[in-house]
Amino acid sequence: MQTRSTWKNLDKLYPYILLFTVSVVAAAARESFFLFTVTFSGLLCVILAARGNIGTYPVGLYNCVAYAYVAYTNGLYGEMGLNLLFFVPTSIAGWFLWKNKMKDRVVLMRRMSATKRVGLFVACAVCTVGLGLALSLIDTQKTPYIDALTNVLSIAATFLMMYRFQEQWFLYISLNVFTVLMWSIRWFQGSPEGRMMVLMWALYLVNSFYGAVKWHLGAQKNRDLL
């Protein structure tokens, strides 16, 4: 009972803790208002996703466009293209896919079979190598294989989220680790946006563990409804 009570309290306070943290750091670092909105909207988007709230899609739509600009100014063209050409349309599609799969204002969560998990892993590995090779041909491209991996994991996780599979969060954990690494490299190379992007993706990483727990519990609860 004590564990359940602790989880409920954490569940209520969690979004405010993360959003307060990023606000304080941005203010202390005197970051631009634009960069603050990129970080804040991105964090709010993933928090809403972790809670199964359909509001994740309209918030994410702004973040996609804004983050694409930041990626462009840092020579991360894979990240830029991913956000403009993939996340913008899937944000719209995801809204419609979730709209009729809600119960008590929370999306109905589910899990994949073991066979589908293996297929997902193989597909991600093959696509990462192929995209990495393509990006490495661009002279100004930074960290092509890390950029490729984060793109592939982002695409796969987005489809899993659109179709309400809890396994998205295992991909997001891996994605966030590598994206923190990618932006850390850009920060040490002198990127003015690097510091806030490292913070944003580090908080995404924290959120992905939270999301994994929330969706595991949600998928268990919904087994008889799907």
Secondary structure, DSSP 8 states (H G I E B T S, - for coil): -HHHHHHHHHHHHHHHHHHHHHHHHHHHHT--HHHHHHHHHHHHHHHHHHTT-TTHHHHHHHHHHHHHHHHHHTT-HHHHHIIIIIIHHHHHHHHHHHHTSEETTEE--B---HHHHHHHHHHHHHHHHHHHHHHTTSTT-SSHHHHHHHHHHHHHHHHHHHTTBTTHHHHHHHHHHHHHHHHHHHHHTT-TTHHHHHHHHHHHHHHHHHHHHHHHHHHHHTTTT-
